[in-house]
Every structure is written in structure tokens, then in C-alpha cells.
Amino acid sequence: MAMNDSALNPEETARIRALLKPRKKTERMWPLLGAAFLAAVSALAFAAAMIVAPPVVSQHVVQSAP
């Protein structure tokens, strides 16, 4: 075993520093895809409701022609 000034093993110290280094943050795509899917489903639901819903005016606007 080689003599060095530190009582700690340099390989172990490097390993500990590598483990303590903060990880790179990566952006996740699942929240974005989930929000887009929810928006698409709600748009389709509103479109289907507009097609299926009965008309608001149930009688003719013009009752008699001049």
C-alpha cells in the first residue's frame, strides 16, 4: 500500500464525490402528453355535445311573412 498524506483512500473519495454530485435534471414528457390528451378529449366531448344537443330556439323566429 502506497503512503499518501490523507488517511482516506483516493479511489473511495472519488466514488463518494461521484455519488454526491447532483444529477442532471431531465424534462419529463408524460405530464405534457397527459395535458394534451386531456385537452383533446375535452374538445371532442364538447364538439359531440354541440352536435347532439337540441337547438336552443325551438320555434321559428319569423312567424309570418309580409
C-alpha positions as CSV (number, residue, x, y, z in Angstrom):
1,M,0.0,0.0,0.0
2,A,1.3,3.4,-1.0
3,M,1.9,6.1,1.5
4,N,0.0,9.3,1.0
5,D,-0.9,12.4,3.1
6,S,-4.5,11.5,3.5
7,A,-5.9,8.7,5.6
8,L,-8.7,8.3,3.1
9,N,-8.5,6.1,0.0
10,P,-8.4,8.3,-3.1
11,E,-10.5,5.9,-5.1
12,E,-13.2,5.8,-2.4
13,T,-13.1,9.5,-2.1
14,A,-13.7,9.9,-5.9
15,R,-16.5,7.4,-5.7
16,I,-18.2,9.3,-2.8
17,R,-17.9,12.6,-4.7
18,A,-19.4,11.0,-7.8
19,L,-22.3,9.7,-5.8
20,L,-22.9,13.0,-4.1
21,K,-22.8,15.0,-7.3
22,P,-26.3,16.3,-8.2
23,R,-28.0,14.6,-11.1
24,K,-28.8,16.4,-14.3
25,K,-32.5,17.2,-14.4
26,T,-34.2,15.8,-17.5
27,E,-37.6,17.1,-18.5
28,R,-40.4,14.5,-18.4
29,M,-42.8,14.3,-21.3
30,W,-45.6,12.4,-19.5
31,P,-47.2,15.5,-17.9
32,L,-47.2,17.3,-21.2
33,L,-48.7,14.4,-23.1
34,G,-51.3,13.9,-20.4
35,A,-52.4,17.5,-20.6
36,A,-52.5,17.4,-24.4
37,F,-54.6,14.2,-24.2
38,L,-57.0,15.7,-21.7
39,A,-57.4,18.8,-23.9
40,A,-58.1,16.7,-26.9
41,V,-60.7,14.5,-25.2
42,S,-62.5,17.5,-23.7
43,A,-62.5,19.2,-27.1
44,L,-64.0,16.1,-28.7
45,A,-66.6,15.9,-25.9
46,F,-67.6,19.5,-26.3
47,A,-67.9,19.0,-30.1
48,A,-70.0,15.9,-29.7
49,A,-72.3,17.8,-27.2
50,M,-72.7,20.6,-29.7
51,I,-73.8,18.2,-32.4
52,V,-76.1,16.1,-30.2
53,A,-77.7,18.9,-28.2
54,P,-81.1,20.1,-29.4
55,P,-81.3,23.6,-30.8
56,V,-81.7,26.4,-28.4
57,V,-84.6,28.0,-30.4
58,S,-87.4,25.6,-30.8
59,Q,-89.8,27.9,-32.8
60,H,-89.2,29.8,-35.9
61,V,-88.0,33.3,-35.5
62,V,-90.2,34.7,-38.3
63,Q,-93.8,33.9,-37.5
64,S,-95.3,35.3,-40.7
65,A,-94.0,36.5,-44.0
66,P,-95.1,40.1,-45.1
